[in-house]
Amino acid sequence: MAVELPLTHRELNEQVKLVIGYPKPTNRVVASRLKLLRRMGVVKLIPRGRVKIGGFNVLGKGYVGIVVLVETIDRGKAVLKLRRVDASRRSLEVEGGLLRRVNKLGIGPRLLAVSKNALLMEYIEGEDLEDWLAREDLKPEEVKRVLRETLEQCYRLDVFGIDHGELSIAKRHVRISKEGKPVILDFESASLRRRPANVTSLTQYLFVRKSWRKNKLERLLGSWSVRELIEALRAYKREPSRQNFEKLLKILNLA
């Protein structure tokens, strides 16, 4: 059941206090963050996700923040990331700036608001890539469209010098929306300083490593030469041009 945020921190239950001020929810921290959330238009916290904090289900828990589904006044459901009190990162504003930048490229969930301690973004209702690929009713043309579009987004990130940083394990970092659109999530580890490796990371995860994912994609899309693919990836890494990107798509039967 969703928990409505009260006007004062004294009315919050201990579960929600822990979520808001994890892992040390002092009265000062909780009161301050409650005011911040109300300024952002957050009115309810919704228990959803595979991770529990004090018995409250959240979408995720990392070294930097707690991610929770919320209800807002004027935008409906949204995703809220709260900076952990003990996080080594002092602010979420850099991550928010990167998300704002990739939004301009048509990538990622839409940024709604950001501050030092909280980041509010669009909620993408759908399935994580790994769960989507495990479905029994996938059709080859649908898989081809979704994976090509995902790799196209990766290519745009490469071209604009943004490295996501975690697409080598993409199962929770790409979501397929209810409308069938792939959305790259979680730019917490993204950087403008590293050499971008988005296309190569996702390609290795899906098409190079031995896994049930690779086996299933070969059944749906047709087989490919791993040796030829690795050579094409090396060429793309040396020169991430459109021509080399198109070669990758052709080898993977996505062109």
ZAGU-989235 format. One record per residue (C-alpha): residue number from 1; x, y, z; residue in three letters. Coordinates in nm, 2 decimals, always signed. Each point is the difference from the previous one (the first is absolute). Layout:
# residues N
<rec><num>NUM</num><u>X</u><v>Y</v><w>Z</w><residu>ALA</residu></rec>
...
END
This chain:
# residues 255
<rec><num>1</num><u>+0.00</u><v>+0.00</v><w>+0.00</w><residu>MET</residu></rec>
<rec><num>2</num><u>+0.13</u><v>+0.35</v><w>-0.09</w><residu>ALA</residu></rec>
<rec><num>3</num><u>+0.11</u><v>+0.21</v><w>+0.29</w><residu>VAL</residu></rec>
<rec><num>4</num><u>-0.12</u><v>+0.36</v><w>-0.01</w><residu>GLU</residu></rec>
<rec><num>5</num><u>+0.27</u><v>+0.25</v><w>+0.11</w><residu>LEU</residu></rec>
<rec><num>6</num><u>-0.12</u><v>+0.21</v><w>+0.29</w><residu>PRO</residu></rec>
<rec><num>7</num><u>+0.08</u><v>+0.37</v><w>+0.07</w><residu>LEU</residu></rec>
<rec><num>8</num><u>+0.24</u><v>-0.08</v><w>+0.28</w><residu>THR</residu></rec>
<rec><num>9</num><u>+0.26</u><v>-0.28</v><w>+0.05</w><residu>HIS</residu></rec>
<rec><num>10</num><u>-0.14</u><v>-0.09</v><w>+0.34</w><residu>ARG</residu></rec>
<rec><num>11</num><u>-0.30</u><v>-0.15</v><w>-0.18</w><residu>GLU</residu></rec>
<rec><num>12</num><u>+0.21</u><v>-0.24</v><w>-0.22</w><residu>LEU</residu></rec>
<rec><num>13</num><u>+0.03</u><v>-0.36</v><w>+0.09</w><residu>ASN</residu></rec>
<rec><num>14</num><u>+0.35</u><v>-0.15</v><w>+0.06</w><residu>GLU</residu></rec>
<rec><num>15</num><u>+0.00</u><v>-0.19</v><w>-0.33</w><residu>GLN</residu></rec>
<rec><num>16</num><u>-0.04</u><v>+0.32</v><w>-0.20</w><residu>VAL</residu></rec>
<rec><num>17</num><u>+0.25</u><v>+0.19</v><w>+0.21</w><residu>LYS</residu></rec>
<rec><num>18</num><u>+0.26</u><v>-0.27</v><w>-0.07</w><residu>LEU</residu></rec>
<rec><num>19</num><u>-0.07</u><v>+0.03</v><w>-0.38</w><residu>VAL</residu></rec>
<rec><num>20</num><u>+0.03</u><v>+0.38</v><w>+0.00</w><residu>ILE</residu></rec>
<rec><num>21</num><u>+0.30</u><v>+0.02</v><w>+0.22</w><residu>GLY</residu></rec>
<rec><num>22</num><u>+0.18</u><v>-0.33</v><w>-0.06</w><residu>TYR</residu></rec>
<rec><num>23</num><u>+0.20</u><v>-0.13</v><w>+0.18</w><residu>PRO</residu></rec>
<rec><num>24</num><u>-0.01</u><v>+0.25</v><w>+0.28</w><residu>LYS</residu></rec>
<rec><num>25</num><u>-0.34</u><v>+0.18</v><w>+0.01</w><residu>PRO</residu></rec>
<rec><num>26</num><u>+0.05</u><v>+0.27</v><w>+0.26</w><residu>THR</residu></rec>
<rec><num>27</num><u>-0.29</u><v>+0.23</v><w>+0.06</w><residu>ASN</residu></rec>
<rec><num>28</num><u>+0.20</u><v>+0.29</v><w>-0.16</w><residu>ARG</residu></rec>
<rec><num>29</num><u>+0.07</u><v>-0.20</v><w>-0.32</w><residu>VAL</residu></rec>
<rec><num>30</num><u>-0.36</u><v>-0.13</v><w>-0.03</w><residu>VAL</residu></rec>
<rec><num>31</num><u>-0.16</u><v>+0.34</v><w>+0.07</w><residu>ALA</residu></rec>
<rec><num>32</num><u>+0.22</u><v>+0.16</v><w>-0.26</w><residu>SER</residu></rec>
<rec><num>33</num><u>-0.06</u><v>-0.26</v><w>-0.27</w><residu>ARG</residu></rec>
<rec><num>34</num><u>-0.37</u><v>-0.01</v><w>+0.07</w><residu>LEU</residu></rec>
<rec><num>35</num><u>-0.02</u><v>+0.38</v><w>-0.08</w><residu>LYS</residu></rec>
<rec><num>36</num><u>+0.21</u><v>-0.06</v><w>-0.31</w><residu>LEU</residu></rec>
<rec><num>37</num><u>-0.23</u><v>-0.27</v><w>-0.13</w><residu>LEU</residu></rec>
<rec><num>38</num><u>-0.30</u><v>+0.21</v><w>+0.05</w><residu>ARG</residu></rec>
<rec><num>39</num><u>+0.16</u><v>+0.28</v><w>-0.19</w><residu>ARG</residu></rec>
<rec><num>40</num><u>+0.06</u><v>-0.25</v><w>-0.29</w><residu>MET</residu></rec>
<rec><num>41</num><u>-0.37</u><v>-0.09</v><w>+0.01</w><residu>GLY</residu></rec>
<rec><num>42</num><u>+0.04</u><v>-0.35</v><w>+0.15</w><residu>VAL</residu></rec>
<rec><num>43</num><u>-0.30</u><v>-0.09</v><w>+0.21</w><residu>VAL</residu></rec>
<rec><num>44</num><u>+0.02</u><v>-0.38</v><w>+0.04</w><residu>LYS</residu></rec>
<rec><num>45</num><u>+0.26</u><v>-0.27</v><w>+0.01</w><residu>LEU</residu></rec>
<rec><num>46</num><u>-0.11</u><v>-0.32</v><w>-0.17</w><residu>ILE</residu></rec>
<rec><num>47</num><u>+0.15</u><v>-0.34</v><w>+0.11</w><residu>PRO</residu></rec>
<rec><num>48</num><u>+0.12</u><v>-0.16</v><w>-0.32</w><residu>ARG</residu></rec>
<rec><num>49</num><u>+0.31</u><v>-0.20</v><w>-0.09</w><residu>GLY</residu></rec>
<rec><num>50</num><u>+0.21</u><v>-0.30</v><w>+0.09</w><residu>ARG</residu></rec>
<rec><num>51</num><u>+0.21</u><v>+0.17</v><w>+0.28</w><residu>VAL</residu></rec>
<rec><num>52</num><u>-0.13</u><v>+0.06</v><w>+0.35</w><residu>LYS</residu></rec>
<rec><num>53</num><u>+0.11</u><v>+0.27</v><w>+0.24</w><residu>ILE</residu></rec>
<rec><num>54</num><u>-0.14</u><v>-0.04</v><w>+0.34</w><residu>GLY</residu></rec>
<rec><num>55</num><u>-0.28</u><v>-0.21</v><w>-0.15</w><residu>GLY</residu></rec>
<rec><num>56</num><u>-0.08</u><v>+0.27</v><w>-0.27</w><residu>PHE</residu></rec>
<rec><num>57</num><u>+0.04</u><v>-0.11</v><w>-0.36</w><residu>ASN</residu></rec>
<rec><num>58</num><u>+0.22</u><v>+0.23</v><w>-0.21</w><residu>VAL</residu></rec>
<rec><num>59</num><u>+0.11</u><v>-0.01</v><w>-0.37</w><residu>LEU</residu></rec>
<rec><num>60</num><u>+0.36</u><v>-0.01</v><w>+0.09</w><residu>GLY</residu></rec>
<rec><num>61</num><u>+0.28</u><v>+0.06</v><w>+0.25</w><residu>LYS</residu></rec>
<rec><num>62</num><u>+0.35</u><v>+0.10</v><w>-0.10</w><residu>GLY</residu></rec>
<rec><num>63</num><u>+0.31</u><v>+0.15</v><w>+0.15</w><residu>TYR</residu></rec>
<rec><num>64</num><u>-0.12</u><v>+0.35</v><w>-0.08</w><residu>VAL</residu></rec>
<rec><num>65</num><u>-0.38</u><v>-0.01</v><w>+0.03</w><residu>GLY</residu></rec>
<rec><num>66</num><u>-0.33</u><v>-0.16</v><w>+0.07</w><residu>ILE</residu></rec>
<rec><num>67</num><u>-0.24</u><v>-0.02</v><w>-0.29</w><residu>VAL</residu></rec>
<rec><num>68</num><u>-0.38</u><v>+0.00</v><w>+0.08</w><residu>VAL</residu></rec>
<rec><num>69</num><u>-0.32</u><v>+0.03</v><w>-0.20</w><residu>LEU</residu></rec>
<rec><num>70</num><u>-0.20</u><v>+0.31</v><w>+0.10</w><residu>VAL</residu></rec>
<rec><num>71</num><u>-0.33</u><v>+0.18</v><w>-0.08</w><residu>GLU</residu></rec>
<rec><num>72</num><u>+0.02</u><v>+0.36</v><w>-0.09</w><residu>THR</residu></rec>
<rec><num>73</num><u>-0.25</u><v>+0.28</v><w>+0.01</w><residu>ILE</residu></rec>
<rec><num>74</num><u>+0.00</u><v>+0.08</v><w>-0.38</w><residu>ASP</residu></rec>
<rec><num>75</num><u>+0.20</u><v>-0.27</v><w>-0.17</w><residu>ARG</residu></rec>
<rec><num>76</num><u>-0.15</u><v>-0.32</v><w>+0.13</w><residu>GLY</residu></rec>
<rec><num>77</num><u>+0.25</u><v>-0.28</v><w>+0.08</w><residu>LYS</residu></rec>
<rec><num>78</num><u>+0.37</u><v>+0.09</v><w>-0.01</w><residu>ALA</residu></rec>
<rec><num>79</num><u>+0.33</u><v>-0.15</v><w>+0.11</w><residu>VAL</residu></rec>
<rec><num>80</num><u>+0.18</u><v>+0.17</v><w>+0.29</w><residu>LEU</residu></rec>
<rec><num>81</num><u>+0.37</u><v>-0.05</v><w>+0.08</w><residu>LYS</residu></rec>
<rec><num>82</num><u>+0.11</u><v>+0.11</v><w>+0.35</w><residu>LEU</residu></rec>
<rec><num>83</num><u>+0.36</u><v>+0.04</v><w>+0.08</w><residu>ARG</residu></rec>
<rec><num>84</num><u>+0.12</u><v>-0.22</v><w>+0.28</w><residu>ARG</residu></rec>
<rec><num>85</num><u>+0.10</u><v>+0.19</v><w>+0.31</w><residu>VAL</residu></rec>
<rec><num>86</num><u>+0.33</u><v>-0.20</v><w>+0.00</w><residu>ASP</residu></rec>
<rec><num>87</num><u>+0.07</u><v>+0.03</v><w>-0.37</w><residu>ALA</residu></rec>
<rec><num>88</num><u>+0.35</u><v>+0.11</v><w>-0.11</w><residu>SER</residu></rec>
<rec><num>89</num><u>-0.16</u><v>+0.20</v><w>-0.28</w><residu>ARG</residu></rec>
<rec><num>90</num><u>-0.10</u><v>+0.34</v><w>+0.15</w><residu>ARG</residu></rec>
<rec><num>91</num><u>-0.28</u><v>+0.08</v><w>-0.25</w><residu>SER</residu></rec>
<rec><num>92</num><u>-0.23</u><v>-0.15</v><w>-0.27</w><residu>LEU</residu></rec>
<rec><num>93</num><u>+0.02</u><v>+0.32</v><w>-0.21</w><residu>GLU</residu></rec>
<rec><num>94</num><u>+0.28</u><v>-0.13</v><w>-0.22</w><residu>VAL</residu></rec>
<rec><num>95</num><u>-0.21</u><v>-0.31</v><w>-0.08</w><residu>GLU</residu></rec>
<rec><num>96</num><u>-0.30</u><v>+0.22</v><w>-0.06</w><residu>GLY</residu></rec>
<rec><num>97</num><u>+0.20</u><v>+0.21</v><w>-0.24</w><residu>GLY</residu></rec>
<rec><num>98</num><u>+0.11</u><v>-0.30</v><w>-0.20</w><residu>LEU</residu></rec>
<rec><num>99</num><u>-0.36</u><v>-0.12</v><w>-0.01</w><residu>LEU</residu></rec>
<rec><num>100</num><u>-0.11</u><v>+0.34</v><w>-0.13</w><residu>ARG</residu></rec>
<rec><num>101</num><u>+0.27</u><v>-0.02</v><w>-0.27</w><residu>ARG</residu></rec>
<rec><num>102</num><u>-0.10</u><v>-0.35</v><w>-0.12</w><residu>VAL</residu></rec>
<rec><num>103</num><u>-0.37</u><v>+0.10</v><w>+0.00</w><residu>ASN</residu></rec>
<rec><num>104</num><u>+0.09</u><v>+0.25</v><w>-0.27</w><residu>LYS</residu></rec>
<rec><num>105</num><u>+0.12</u><v>-0.30</v><w>-0.21</w><residu>LEU</residu></rec>
<rec><num>106</num><u>-0.33</u><v>-0.17</v><w>+0.06</w><residu>GLY</residu></rec>
<rec><num>107</num><u>+0.15</u><v>-0.24</v><w>+0.25</w><residu>ILE</residu></rec>
<rec><num>108</num><u>-0.09</u><v>-0.10</v><w>+0.35</w><residu>GLY</residu></rec>
<rec><num>109</num><u>-0.29</u><v>+0.07</v><w>+0.23</w><residu>PRO</residu></rec>
<rec><num>110</num><u>-0.10</u><v>+0.37</v><w>+0.00</w><residu>ARG</residu></rec>
<rec><num>111</num><u>+0.16</u><v>+0.20</v><w>+0.28</w><residu>LEU</residu></rec>
<rec><num>112</num><u>-0.27</u><v>+0.17</v><w>+0.21</w><residu>LEU</residu></rec>
<rec><num>113</num><u>+0.19</u><v>+0.16</v><w>+0.28</w><residu>ALA</residu></rec>
<rec><num>114</num><u>+0.34</u><v>-0.02</v><w>+0.17</w><residu>VAL</residu></rec>
<rec><num>115</num><u>+0.17</u><v>+0.13</v><w>+0.31</w><residu>SER</residu></rec>
<rec><num>116</num><u>+0.30</u><v>-0.10</v><w>+0.21</w><residu>LYS</residu></rec>
<rec><num>117</num><u>-0.19</u><v>-0.28</v><w>+0.18</w><residu>ASN</residu></rec>
<rec><num>118</num><u>-0.28</u><v>-0.10</v><w>-0.24</w><residu>ALA</residu></rec>
<rec><num>119</num><u>-0.05</u><v>-0.07</v><w>-0.36</w><residu>LEU</residu></rec>
<rec><num>120</num><u>-0.35</u><v>-0.04</v><w>-0.15</w><residu>LEU</residu></rec>
<rec><num>121</num><u>-0.05</u><v>-0.16</v><w>-0.34</w><residu>MET</residu></rec>
<rec><num>122</num><u>-0.26</u><v>-0.15</v><w>-0.23</w><residu>GLU</residu></rec>
<rec><num>123</num><u>-0.13</u><v>-0.34</v><w>+0.09</w><residu>TYR</residu></rec>
<rec><num>124</num><u>+0.03</u><v>-0.25</v><w>-0.28</w><residu>ILE</residu></rec>
<rec><num>125</num><u>-0.26</u><v>-0.27</v><w>+0.04</w><residu>GLU</residu></rec>
<rec><num>126</num><u>+0.11</u><v>-0.32</v><w>-0.17</w><residu>GLY</residu></rec>
<rec><num>127</num><u>+0.26</u><v>-0.28</v><w>+0.03</w><residu>GLU</residu></rec>
<rec><num>128</num><u>+0.37</u><v>-0.01</v><w>+0.06</w><residu>ASP</residu></rec>
<rec><num>129</num><u>+0.19</u><v>-0.12</v><w>-0.31</w><residu>LEU</residu></rec>
<rec><num>130</num><u>+0.08</u><v>-0.34</v><w>+0.16</w><residu>GLU</residu></rec>
<rec><num>131</num><u>-0.36</u><v>-0.07</v><w>+0.09</w><residu>ASP</residu></rec>
<rec><num>132</num><u>-0.12</u><v>+0.12</v><w>-0.34</w><residu>TRP</residu></rec>
<rec><num>133</num><u>+0.24</u><v>-0.23</v><w>-0.18</w><residu>LEU</residu></rec>
<rec><num>134</num><u>-0.12</u><v>-0.29</v><w>+0.20</w><residu>ALA</residu></rec>
<rec><num>135</num><u>-0.35</u><v>+0.03</v><w>-0.13</w><residu>ARG</residu></rec>
<rec><num>136</num><u>-0.13</u><v>-0.29</v><w>-0.20</w><residu>GLU</residu></rec>
<rec><num>137</num><u>-0.21</u><v>+0.21</v><w>-0.24</w><residu>ASP</residu></rec>
<rec><num>138</num><u>+0.27</u><v>+0.22</v><w>-0.16</w><residu>LEU</residu></rec>
<rec><num>139</num><u>+0.00</u><v>+0.03</v><w>-0.37</w><residu>LYS</residu></rec>
<rec><num>140</num><u>+0.32</u><v>+0.04</v><w>-0.21</w><residu>PRO</residu></rec>
<rec><num>141</num><u>-0.11</u><v>+0.33</v><w>-0.15</w><residu>GLU</residu></rec>
<rec><num>142</num><u>-0.08</u><v>+0.14</v><w>+0.34</w><residu>GLU</residu></rec>
<rec><num>143</num><u>+0.34</u><v>-0.11</v><w>+0.14</w><residu>VAL</residu></rec>
<rec><num>144</num><u>+0.18</u><v>+0.14</v><w>-0.30</w><residu>LYS</residu></rec>
<rec><num>145</num><u>-0.17</u><v>+0.34</v><w>+0.04</w><residu>ARG</residu></rec>
<rec><num>146</num><u>+0.05</u><v>+0.03</v><w>+0.37</w><residu>VAL</residu></rec>
<rec><num>147</num><u>+0.37</u><v>-0.11</v><w>+0.00</w><residu>LEU</residu></rec>
<rec><num>148</num><u>+0.08</u><v>+0.22</v><w>-0.30</w><residu>ARG</residu></rec>
<rec><num>149</num><u>-0.16</u><v>+0.30</v><w>+0.17</w><residu>GLU</residu></rec>
<rec><num>150</num><u>+0.19</u><v>-0.07</v><w>+0.32</w><residu>THR</residu></rec>
<rec><num>151</num><u>+0.33</u><v>-0.02</v><w>-0.19</w><residu>LEU</residu></rec>
<rec><num>152</num><u>-0.09</u><v>+0.32</v><w>-0.18</w><residu>GLU</residu></rec>
<rec><num>153</num><u>-0.03</u><v>+0.17</v><w>+0.33</w><residu>GLN</residu></rec>
<rec><num>154</num><u>+0.34</u><v>-0.14</v><w>+0.11</w><residu>CYS</residu></rec>
<rec><num>155</num><u>+0.15</u><v>+0.13</v><w>-0.32</w><residu>TYR</residu></rec>
<rec><num>156</num><u>-0.14</u><v>+0.35</v><w>+0.07</w><residu>ARG</residu></rec>
<rec><num>157</num><u>+0.16</u><v>-0.01</v><w>+0.34</w><residu>LEU</residu></rec>
<rec><num>158</num><u>+0.33</u><v>-0.11</v><w>-0.15</w><residu>ASP</residu></rec>
<rec><num>159</num><u>-0.01</u><v>+0.28</v><w>-0.25</w><residu>VAL</residu></rec>
<rec><num>160</num><u>-0.07</u><v>+0.27</v><w>+0.26</w><residu>PHE</residu></rec>
<rec><num>161</num><u>+0.27</u><v>-0.13</v><w>+0.23</w><residu>GLY</residu></rec>
<rec><num>162</num><u>-0.22</u><v>-0.14</v><w>+0.29</w><residu>ILE</residu></rec>
<rec><num>163</num><u>+0.09</u><v>-0.34</v><w>+0.14</w><residu>ASP</residu></rec>
<rec><num>164</num><u>-0.28</u><v>-0.16</v><w>+0.20</w><residu>HIS</residu></rec>
<rec><num>165</num><u>+0.25</u><v>-0.22</v><w>+0.19</w><residu>GLY</residu></rec>
<rec><num>166</num><u>-0.23</u><v>-0.30</v><w>+0.08</w><residu>GLU</residu></rec>
<rec><num>167</num><u>-0.13</u><v>-0.14</v><w>-0.33</w><residu>LEU</residu></rec>
<rec><num>168</num><u>+0.24</u><v>-0.30</v><w>+0.01</w><residu>SER</residu></rec>
<rec><num>169</num><u>-0.26</u><v>-0.13</v><w>+0.25</w><residu>ILE</residu></rec>
<rec><num>170</num><u>-0.31</u><v>+0.15</v><w>-0.16</w><residu>ALA</residu></rec>
<rec><num>171</num><u>-0.28</u><v>-0.21</v><w>+0.15</w><residu>LYS</residu></rec>
<rec><num>172</num><u>-0.12</u><v>+0.27</v><w>+0.24</w><residu>ARG</residu></rec>
<rec><num>173</num><u>+0.13</u><v>+0.30</v><w>-0.20</w><residu>HIS</residu></rec>
<rec><num>174</num><u>-0.23</u><v>-0.03</v><w>-0.30</w><residu>VAL</residu></rec>
<rec><num>175</num><u>-0.38</u><v>-0.01</v><w>+0.03</w><residu>ARG</residu></rec>
<rec><num>176</num><u>-0.25</u><v>-0.08</v><w>-0.27</w><residu>ILE</residu></rec>
<rec><num>177</num><u>-0.31</u><v>+0.22</v><w>+0.05</w><residu>SER</residu></rec>
<rec><num>178</num><u>-0.36</u><v>-0.12</v><w>-0.03</w><residu>LYS</residu></rec>
<rec><num>179</num><u>+0.01</u><v>+0.17</v><w>-0.34</w><residu>GLU</residu></rec>
<rec><num>180</num><u>+0.30</u><v>-0.21</v><w>-0.11</w><residu>GLY</residu></rec>
<rec><num>181</num><u>+0.26</u><v>+0.28</v><w>+0.02</w><residu>LYS</residu></rec>
<rec><num>182</num><u>+0.34</u><v>-0.07</v><w>+0.15</w><residu>PRO</residu></rec>
<rec><num>183</num><u>+0.11</u><v>+0.25</v><w>+0.26</w><residu>VAL</residu></rec>
<rec><num>184</num><u>+0.35</u><v>+0.00</v><w>+0.15</w><residu>ILE</residu></rec>
<rec><num>185</num><u>-0.01</u><v>+0.06</v><w>+0.37</w><residu>LEU</residu></rec>
<rec><num>186</num><u>+0.23</u><v>+0.09</v><w>+0.29</w><residu>ASP</residu></rec>
<rec><num>187</num><u>+0.27</u><v>+0.25</v><w>-0.09</w><residu>PHE</residu></rec>
<rec><num>188</num><u>+0.15</u><v>+0.00</v><w>+0.35</w><residu>GLU</residu></rec>
<rec><num>189</num><u>+0.33</u><v>-0.14</v><w>-0.14</w><residu>SER</residu></rec>
<rec><num>190</num><u>+0.00</u><v>+0.20</v><w>-0.32</w><residu>ALA</residu></rec>
<rec><num>191</num><u>+0.29</u><v>+0.22</v><w>-0.10</w><residu>SER</residu></rec>
<rec><num>192</num><u>+0.12</u><v>+0.25</v><w>-0.25</w><residu>LEU</residu></rec>
<rec><num>193</num><u>+0.36</u><v>-0.07</v><w>+0.08</w><residu>ARG</residu></rec>
<rec><num>194</num><u>+0.03</u><v>-0.37</v><w>-0.09</w><residu>ARG</residu></rec>
<rec><num>195</num><u>+0.02</u><v>-0.12</v><w>-0.36</w><residu>ARG</residu></rec>
<rec><num>196</num><u>-0.36</u><v>-0.10</v><w>-0.09</w><residu>PRO</residu></rec>
<rec><num>197</num><u>-0.05</u><v>-0.38</v><w>-0.03</w><residu>ALA</residu></rec>
<rec><num>198</num><u>-0.38</u><v>-0.02</v><w>-0.02</w><residu>ASN</residu></rec>
<rec><num>199</num><u>-0.04</u><v>-0.19</v><w>-0.33</w><residu>VAL</residu></rec>
<rec><num>200</num><u>+0.28</u><v>-0.24</v><w>+0.08</w><residu>THR</residu></rec>
<rec><num>201</num><u>-0.12</u><v>-0.07</v><w>+0.35</w><residu>SER</residu></rec>
<rec><num>202</num><u>-0.36</u><v>-0.07</v><w>-0.09</w><residu>LEU</residu></rec>
<rec><num>203</num><u>+0.11</u><v>-0.21</v><w>-0.30</w><residu>THR</residu></rec>
<rec><num>204</num><u>+0.23</u><v>-0.21</v><w>+0.21</w><residu>GLN</residu></rec>
<rec><num>205</num><u>-0.27</u><v>-0.05</v><w>+0.26</w><residu>TYR</residu></rec>
<rec><num>206</num><u>-0.26</u><v>-0.11</v><w>-0.25</w><residu>LEU</residu></rec>
<rec><num>207</num><u>+0.18</u><v>-0.16</v><w>-0.29</w><residu>PHE</residu></rec>
<rec><num>208</num><u>+0.35</u><v>-0.11</v><w>+0.09</w><residu>VAL</residu></rec>
<rec><num>209</num><u>-0.01</u><v>-0.16</v><w>+0.35</w><residu>ARG</residu></rec>
<rec><num>210</num><u>-0.13</u><v>-0.35</v><w>+0.02</w><residu>LYS</residu></rec>
<rec><num>211</num><u>-0.34</u><v>+0.02</v><w>+0.17</w><residu>SER</residu></rec>
<rec><num>212</num><u>-0.36</u><v>-0.09</v><w>-0.04</w><residu>TRP</residu></rec>
<rec><num>213</num><u>-0.05</u><v>+0.35</v><w>-0.14</w><residu>ARG</residu></rec>
<rec><num>214</num><u>+0.24</u><v>-0.06</v><w>-0.29</w><residu>LYS</residu></rec>
<rec><num>215</num><u>-0.15</u><v>-0.34</v><w>-0.07</w><residu>ASN</residu></rec>
<rec><num>216</num><u>-0.35</u><v>+0.14</v><w>-0.01</w><residu>LYS</residu></rec>
<rec><num>217</num><u>+0.10</u><v>+0.30</v><w>-0.22</w><residu>LEU</residu></rec>
<rec><num>218</num><u>+0.16</u><v>-0.24</v><w>-0.25</w><residu>GLU</residu></rec>
<rec><num>219</num><u>-0.32</u><v>-0.20</v><w>-0.02</w><residu>ARG</residu></rec>
<rec><num>220</num><u>-0.21</u><v>+0.32</v><w>-0.06</w><residu>LEU</residu></rec>
<rec><num>221</num><u>+0.24</u><v>+0.20</v><w>-0.22</w><residu>LEU</residu></rec>
<rec><num>222</num><u>+0.22</u><v>-0.26</v><w>-0.16</w><residu>GLY</residu></rec>
<rec><num>223</num><u>+0.35</u><v>-0.10</v><w>+0.09</w><residu>SER</residu></rec>
<rec><num>224</num><u>+0.31</u><v>+0.22</v><w>-0.05</w><residu>TRP</residu></rec>
<rec><num>225</num><u>+0.38</u><v>-0.06</v><w>+0.00</w><residu>SER</residu></rec>
<rec><num>226</num><u>+0.14</u><v>+0.10</v><w>+0.35</w><residu>VAL</residu></rec>
<rec><num>227</num><u>+0.35</u><v>+0.04</v><w>-0.15</w><residu>ARG</residu></rec>
<rec><num>228</num><u>-0.14</u><v>+0.23</v><w>-0.27</w><residu>GLU</residu></rec>
<rec><num>229</num><u>-0.19</u><v>+0.19</v><w>+0.26</w><residu>LEU</residu></rec>
<rec><num>230</num><u>+0.30</u><v>+0.05</v><w>+0.23</w><residu>ILE</residu></rec>
<rec><num>231</num><u>+0.21</u><v>+0.13</v><w>-0.29</w><residu>GLU</residu></rec>
<rec><num>232</num><u>-0.28</u><v>+0.24</v><w>-0.09</w><residu>ALA</residu></rec>
<rec><num>233</num><u>-0.02</u><v>+0.11</v><w>+0.37</w><residu>LEU</residu></rec>
<rec><num>234</num><u>+0.38</u><v>+0.07</v><w>+0.00</w><residu>ARG</residu></rec>
<rec><num>235</num><u>-0.04</u><v>+0.20</v><w>-0.32</w><residu>ALA</residu></rec>
<rec><num>236</num><u>-0.28</u><v>+0.20</v><w>+0.16</w><residu>TYR</residu></rec>
<rec><num>237</num><u>+0.20</u><v>+0.06</v><w>+0.32</w><residu>LYS</residu></rec>
<rec><num>238</num><u>+0.29</u><v>+0.14</v><w>-0.21</w><residu>ARG</residu></rec>
<rec><num>239</num><u>-0.24</u><v>+0.21</v><w>-0.20</w><residu>GLU</residu></rec>
<rec><num>240</num><u>-0.36</u><v>+0.04</v><w>+0.12</w><residu>PRO</residu></rec>
<rec><num>241</num><u>-0.13</u><v>+0.11</v><w>-0.34</w><residu>SER</residu></rec>
<rec><num>242</num><u>-0.35</u><v>-0.05</v><w>-0.14</w><residu>ARG</residu></rec>
<rec><num>243</num><u>+0.15</u><v>-0.23</v><w>-0.26</w><residu>GLN</residu></rec>
<rec><num>244</num><u>+0.15</u><v>-0.23</v><w>+0.26</w><residu>ASN</residu></rec>
<rec><num>245</num><u>-0.31</u><v>+0.01</v><w>+0.20</w><residu>PHE</residu></rec>
<rec><num>246</num><u>-0.21</u><v>-0.11</v><w>-0.30</w><residu>GLU</residu></rec>
<rec><num>247</num><u>+0.24</u><v>-0.29</v><w>-0.05</w><residu>LYS</residu></rec>
<rec><num>248</num><u>-0.08</u><v>-0.12</v><w>+0.35</w><residu>LEU</residu></rec>
<rec><num>249</num><u>-0.37</u><v>+0.02</v><w>-0.06</w><residu>LEU</residu></rec>
<rec><num>250</num><u>+0.04</u><v>-0.19</v><w>-0.32</w><residu>LYS</residu></rec>
<rec><num>251</num><u>+0.20</u><v>-0.28</v><w>+0.16</w><residu>ILE</residu></rec>
<rec><num>252</num><u>-0.27</u><v>-0.03</v><w>+0.27</w><residu>LEU</residu></rec>
<rec><num>253</num><u>-0.28</u><v>-0.02</v><w>-0.25</w><residu>ASN</residu></rec>
<rec><num>254</num><u>-0.14</u><v>+0.33</v><w>+0.13</w><residu>LEU</residu></rec>
<rec><num>255</num><u>+0.06</u><v>+0.21</v><w>-0.31</w><residu>ALA</residu></rec>
END
